[in-house]
Amino acid sequence: MARSNPENAEAVVIDRHAHDIAVREIYGQRDRGLGAVGRYNLLANCYRAAAQKIGEIPSKVQAVTWVAHIERK
């Protein structure tokens, strides 16, 4: 699985921030369902697809969206 190997350029870590960015809603303390492999992989694949579309690696897309998300708060 790509998420478990930091040497893998396709690796994506879906945490609460990555989830909220992807679904465009702040969940606060609500459960995000990230324990479900299917949901986790769906969101990770969304980051991969966005990265491919703009010619970047997924971790960079994730990092940039995270910074923008934090700065908006």
C-alpha positions as CSV (number, residue, x, y, z in Angstrom):
1,M,0.0,0.0,0.0
2,A,1.5,3.4,-1.0
3,R,0.6,5.1,2.2
4,S,2.9,3.0,4.3
5,N,6.2,3.6,2.5
6,P,7.6,7.2,2.8
7,E,10.1,6.4,0.0
8,N,7.2,5.9,-2.4
9,A,6.5,9.0,-4.5
10,E,2.8,8.1,-4.6
11,A,2.5,7.9,-0.8
12,V,-0.3,10.0,0.7
13,V,-1.2,10.3,4.4
14,I,-4.8,11.0,5.0
15,D,-5.2,12.7,8.4
16,R,-8.0,14.9,9.6
17,H,-6.8,17.9,7.7
18,A,-6.3,16.0,4.4
19,H,-9.8,14.6,4.8
20,D,-11.4,18.0,5.6
21,I,-9.6,19.6,2.6
22,A,-10.7,16.8,0.3
23,V,-14.4,16.9,1.3
24,R,-14.4,20.7,1.6
25,E,-15.9,20.7,5.1
26,I,-14.4,21.1,8.6
27,Y,-15.5,18.1,10.6
28,G,-14.3,19.3,13.9
29,Q,-14.6,16.5,16.4
30,R,-16.9,14.4,14.2
31,D,-15.7,11.0,13.0
32,R,-14.2,11.0,9.6
33,G,-14.4,7.3,9.0
34,L,-10.7,7.1,8.1
35,G,-10.4,3.7,9.7
36,A,-12.3,2.3,6.8
37,V,-9.7,1.3,4.2
38,G,-12.0,2.1,1.3
39,R,-12.7,5.6,2.4
40,Y,-9.0,6.2,3.2
41,N,-7.9,4.9,-0.2
42,L,-10.6,6.9,-2.0
43,L,-9.3,10.1,-0.5
44,A,-5.7,9.2,-1.1
45,N,-6.5,8.5,-4.7
46,C,-8.1,11.9,-5.0
47,Y,-4.8,13.5,-4.0
48,R,-3.0,11.3,-6.5
49,A,-5.3,12.2,-9.3
50,A,-5.0,15.9,-8.5
51,A,-1.2,15.6,-8.5
52,Q,-1.2,13.7,-11.8
53,K,-3.4,16.3,-13.4
54,I,-0.9,19.1,-12.5
55,G,2.3,17.1,-13.0
56,E,3.3,17.0,-9.3
57,I,3.8,14.3,-6.7
58,P,1.0,13.6,-4.3
59,S,2.9,14.5,-1.2
60,K,3.6,18.0,-2.5
61,V,-0.1,18.5,-3.4
62,Q,-1.0,17.4,0.0
63,A,1.6,19.7,1.7
64,V,0.5,22.7,-0.3
65,T,-3.2,22.1,0.4
66,W,-2.5,21.6,4.1
67,V,-0.6,24.9,4.4
68,A,-3.4,26.8,2.6
69,H,-5.9,25.1,4.9
70,I,-4.1,26.0,8.1
71,E,-3.5,29.6,7.0
72,R,-7.3,30.0,6.3
73,K,-8.2,29.3,9.9
